[in-house]
Amino acid sequence: MSDEPFSLTVLGSATPYPGTDNPCSGYLVSSGGTRVWVDAGSGTLGPLRRHARLDELDAIWISHLHADHCADLLTAYYGALYADIRLEAPIPLYGPPGTADRLAHFLTNGPDRSPVESAFAVTELYDGHQVTTGPLRLTSRAVAHGMPAFALRVEAAGRSLVYSGDTAPCAALTELAGGCDVLLCEAESAQPPAEGEQVHHTPEEAGDTAAAAGAGRLLVTHVGPFLTPGQAVERASARFAGPVDHAAPDAVFRIG
């Protein structure tokens, strides 16, 4: 495997719908010529194209099937099959159970099922799923979001990035993030719910997860509309002694 550090490019980090200058959740993880699109939230395909065409992607990885994390798969389908590129083979797509059928449900407009498998070679994730793409090893863990949802650990050249996806604090995420160089963790909630099931981190909980995992650096992302990024960083910093930054759109972070 290459000893070259890899990078995280933020395509967007807004929720639950795009801002005027910030698409929803989407990231590009790159190492040398290997490129993985991580989450395809609303509006992220445009920024992705500044860095890679669809036919240059080695894989797509989707944390869960809420629209702010996967909606641009629909437009990517049209781009892959009916636009200015020609795929040599369908793009490997790793997503929660039901991903292919969900896409087909939205895309089919007549009696014949849309050929989603011509654009995407779908593999359904499960807890502990692992795959190697170029120099990148991707490990997925099931997390607590009230629906099938996964967090991701990316490793290359002895360095590691962990992405929470959307989840409440949970042991699976803390274990997956153990000793990682960078934890990219959602901080959607201004405060925990007074009652009912918790499905997101607060900024304080993002800091707690980073501290418990022994992460080297925390990037808060998916900051909800009732917080500013600065507030989220400040609140997470109260619980985590390491560097804390916001995953701002267009930011690039070197892992290693």
Secondary structure as UniProt FT lines:
FT   STRAND          6..12
FT   STRAND          26..31
FT   TURN            32..33
FT   STRAND          34..40
FT   TURN            42..43
FT   HELIX           45..48
FT   TURN            49..51
FT   HELIX           54..56
FT   STRAND          59..61
FT   HELIX           67..70
FT   HELIX           72..82
FT   STRAND          91..95
FT   TURN            97..98
FT   HELIX           99..107
FT   HELIX           116..119
FT   STRAND          120..124
FT   TURN            127..128
FT   STRAND          130..133
FT   TURN            134..135
FT   STRAND          136..142
FT   STRAND          150..156
FT   TURN            157..158
FT   STRAND          159..163
FT   HELIX           171..176
FT   TURN            177..179
FT   STRAND          182..186
FT   HELIX           203..213
FT   STRAND          218..221
FT   TURN            225..226
FT   HELIX           229..237
FT   TURN            238..239
FT   STRAND          244..246
FT   TURN            249..250
FT   STRAND          252..255
//
